[in-house]
Amino acid sequence: MPLLIPLLTGGMERALQLAEAMTARGFANQPSYDALSQTAVLLGLVLLLSGWLLRLVWSFPTLGMILLLTGIIVIGLTIRIVGRRIPYTCYRSQAWQRRDSLVTLSAIVVLVLFLFDLPDRSSIFYYPYPAITMPSLHPIIALLTVGLVMPAWVTKKA
């Protein structure tokens, strides 16, 4: 609890500061919340709270879980429906191209190869208190890591 409260308050402060900064820069959209959506969110919260209380306080685990899940579903659907009403603009749509596939494929290949048993894995692990020596680097690991440079190879020259 001593860690949770400062974490939540700090997170909420940063979120509010970000929201204010985005509003000041013109990124705010004023969605219209009708009475039905507000009532649905309130109903979802009541269902969520009652399910939580039934489950944890009054020892009705099955009914509590049903109400808890129903509340979560009602809130989620309401947020989805209200979110669909807000118009958005796609400034530049980009089609998936061959170079995008190449970059994605190279990243997946490097990821899969790093999952295999490599010869000297000690060079890719972090240790906070290293010894002052030359770092060891196996050539196979260096060659695999070069695959992560693929985005620089496929970008167009300006």
LOFILUM-835359 format. One record per residue (C-alpha): x, y, z; residue in three letters. Coordinates in Angstrom, 2 decimals. Layout:
NODE         X         Y         Z     r
NODE         X         Y         Z   ala
...
//
This chain:
NODE         X         Y         Z     r
NODE      0.00      0.00      0.00   met
NODE      2.79      2.52      0.72   pro
NODE      4.12      1.89     -2.77   leu
NODE      0.77      1.67     -4.55   leu
NODE     -0.67      5.07     -3.58   ile
NODE      2.32      7.18     -4.74   pro
NODE      2.50      5.10     -7.90   leu
NODE     -1.17      5.73     -8.70   leu
NODE     -1.07      9.43     -7.84   thr
NODE      2.11      9.98     -9.85   gly
NODE      0.62      8.16    -12.83   gly
NODE     -2.60     10.17    -12.65   met
NODE     -0.65     13.45    -12.41   glu
NODE      1.42     12.59    -15.49   arg
NODE     -1.72     11.56    -17.39   ala
NODE     -3.47     14.82    -16.54   leu
NODE     -0.41     16.85    -17.55   gln
NODE     -0.25     15.01    -20.87   leu
NODE     -3.97     15.59    -21.45   ala
NODE     -3.62     19.29    -20.72   glu
NODE     -0.61     19.58    -23.04   ala
NODE     -2.44     17.80    -25.85   met
NODE     -5.50     20.04    -25.36   thr
NODE     -3.30     23.12    -25.52   ala
NODE     -1.83     21.89    -28.81   arg
NODE     -5.25     21.32    -30.35   gly
NODE     -5.44     17.55    -30.07   phe
NODE     -8.56     17.61    -27.92   ala
NODE    -11.81     16.31    -29.23   asn
NODE    -15.00     17.00    -27.38   gln
NODE    -16.99     13.78    -27.55   pro
NODE    -20.66     13.98    -26.82   ser
NODE    -21.67     11.68    -24.01   tyr
NODE    -25.36     11.04    -23.98   asp
NODE    -27.37      9.96    -20.96   ala
NODE    -27.53      6.37    -22.21   leu
NODE    -23.76      5.91    -22.34   ser
NODE    -23.30      7.54    -18.94   gln
NODE    -25.99      5.29    -17.48   thr
NODE    -24.37      2.23    -19.05   ala
NODE    -20.98      3.07    -17.53   val
NODE    -22.61      3.70    -14.15   leu
NODE    -24.47      0.37    -14.40   leu
NODE    -21.24     -1.39    -15.32   gly
NODE    -19.46      0.13    -12.33   leu
NODE    -22.30     -0.87    -10.00   val
NODE    -22.21     -4.43    -11.37   leu
NODE    -18.43     -4.52    -11.02   leu
NODE    -18.49     -3.28     -7.43   leu
NODE    -21.36     -5.54     -6.39   ser
NODE    -19.69     -8.55     -7.97   gly
NODE    -16.45     -7.71     -6.22   trp
NODE    -18.21     -7.35     -2.86   leu
NODE    -20.21    -10.56     -3.34   leu
NODE    -17.08    -12.45     -4.25   arg
NODE    -14.71    -11.18     -1.59   leu
NODE    -16.85    -10.02      1.33   val
NODE    -20.07    -12.01      1.36   trp
NODE    -18.66    -15.31      0.02   ser
NODE    -20.79    -15.79     -3.09   phe
NODE    -17.98    -16.57     -5.53   pro
NODE    -20.04    -17.75     -8.51   thr
NODE    -22.63    -14.96     -8.47   leu
NODE    -19.89    -12.44     -7.69   gly
NODE    -17.79    -13.57    -10.65   met
NODE    -20.80    -13.41    -12.98   ile
NODE    -21.62     -9.85    -11.89   leu
NODE    -17.96     -8.85    -12.03   leu
NODE    -17.54    -10.12    -15.59   leu
NODE    -20.87     -8.60    -16.65   thr
NODE    -19.77     -5.22    -15.31   gly
NODE    -16.47     -5.44    -17.17   ile
NODE    -18.27     -6.38    -20.40   ile
NODE    -20.81     -3.54    -20.04   val
NODE    -18.07     -0.97    -19.42   ile
NODE    -15.94     -2.30    -22.28   gly
NODE    -18.80     -2.30    -24.78   leu
NODE    -19.85      1.20    -23.75   thr
NODE    -16.33      2.52    -24.18   ile
NODE    -16.13      0.85    -27.57   arg
NODE    -19.47      2.28    -28.74   ile
NODE    -18.66      5.81    -27.51   val
NODE    -15.19      5.58    -29.05   gly
NODE    -16.66      4.67    -32.44   arg
NODE    -18.66      7.90    -32.43   arg
NODE    -15.55     10.06    -32.31   ile
NODE    -14.34     10.96    -35.81   pro
NODE    -10.67     10.59    -36.56   tyr
NODE     -8.46     11.62    -39.43   thr
NODE     -5.83      9.47    -41.03   cys
NODE     -3.34     11.99    -42.36   tyr
NODE     -1.34      9.66    -44.54   arg
NODE     -2.21      6.09    -45.21   ser
NODE      0.71      3.89    -46.14   gln
NODE      0.40      0.62    -47.96   ala
NODE      2.41     -2.38    -46.78   trp
NODE      5.37     -2.70    -49.11   gln
NODE      8.01     -5.28    -49.86   arg
NODE     10.61     -3.53    -47.74   arg
NODE      8.24     -3.59    -44.75   asp
NODE      7.99     -7.34    -45.15   ser
NODE     11.78     -7.57    -45.38   leu
NODE     12.31     -5.59    -42.16   val
NODE      9.69     -7.61    -40.29   thr
NODE     11.07    -10.90    -41.54   leu
NODE     14.64     -9.98    -40.55   ser
NODE     13.53     -9.00    -37.03   ala
NODE     11.61    -12.28    -36.64   ile
NODE     14.59    -14.30    -37.90   val
NODE     16.94    -12.58    -35.44   val
NODE     14.47    -13.13    -32.59   leu
NODE     14.05    -16.82    -33.39   val
NODE     17.79    -17.36    -33.76   leu
NODE     18.47    -15.70    -30.41   phe
NODE     16.08    -18.19    -28.81   leu
NODE     18.34    -21.08    -29.85   phe
NODE     21.31    -22.14    -27.77   asp
NODE     24.07    -19.81    -28.91   leu
NODE     27.77    -20.52    -28.25   pro
NODE     28.59    -17.67    -25.84   asp
NODE     25.37    -16.28    -24.38   arg
NODE     27.18    -14.43    -21.60   ser
NODE     27.87    -11.53    -23.97   ser
NODE     24.16    -10.73    -24.43   ile
NODE     23.15    -10.72    -20.75   phe
NODE     23.18     -7.70    -18.49   tyr
NODE     25.08     -7.87    -15.22   tyr
NODE     25.15     -4.74    -13.04   pro
NODE     28.67     -5.34    -11.65   tyr
NODE     30.89     -6.25    -14.58   pro
NODE     34.57     -6.99    -14.34   ala
NODE     36.85     -4.55    -16.12   ile
NODE     37.89     -6.67    -19.07   thr
NODE     37.39     -6.65    -22.78   met
NODE     33.85     -7.80    -23.50   pro
NODE     33.53    -11.17    -25.13   ser
NODE     31.62    -11.31    -28.38   leu
NODE     31.11    -14.42    -30.36   his
NODE     31.16    -13.92    -34.16   pro
NODE     27.87    -15.79    -34.65   ile
NODE     26.10    -13.46    -32.22   ile
NODE     27.62    -10.43    -33.97   ala
NODE     26.46    -11.76    -37.34   leu
NODE     22.92    -12.32    -36.02   leu
NODE     22.76     -8.83    -34.58   thr
NODE     23.69     -7.32    -37.94   val
NODE     20.25     -8.47    -39.13   gly
NODE     18.72     -5.76    -36.94   leu
NODE     20.27     -3.13    -39.21   val
NODE     17.83     -4.08    -41.97   met
NODE     15.69     -0.89    -41.61   pro
NODE     18.74      1.22    -42.44   ala
NODE     19.46     -0.88    -45.52   trp
NODE     15.98     -0.70    -47.01   val
NODE     15.21      2.99    -46.44   thr
NODE     15.16      5.14    -49.51   lys
NODE     17.91      7.65    -50.05   lys
NODE     16.65     11.22    -49.75   ala
//
